[in-house]
Amino acid sequence: MIDMKLLILLIGLLLIFEGLPYAAAPESMQAWMKKVSAMNPGQLRIIGLIAMTSGLLICWIIQR
């Protein structure tokens, strides 16, 4: 069973890592978001699948 404290800690860490670029370099993030919004949806889907697969692989390796 997942420890609730660990789950909340992981969500907090995720929010820290997600918010860090916006706080550190907001102008760069705006430029990056404009580039991403101009990308083909198929490319974004592939990038998302690669990111998800990488995360799953990391979790699987750590749990072994």
Secondary structure as GFF3:
##gff-version 3
##sequence-region A 1 64
A	DSSP	alpha_helix	4	24	.	.	.	ID=ss1
A	DSSP	alpha_helix	26	37	.	.	.	ID=ss2
A	DSSP	alpha_helix	41	63	.	.	.	ID=ss3
###
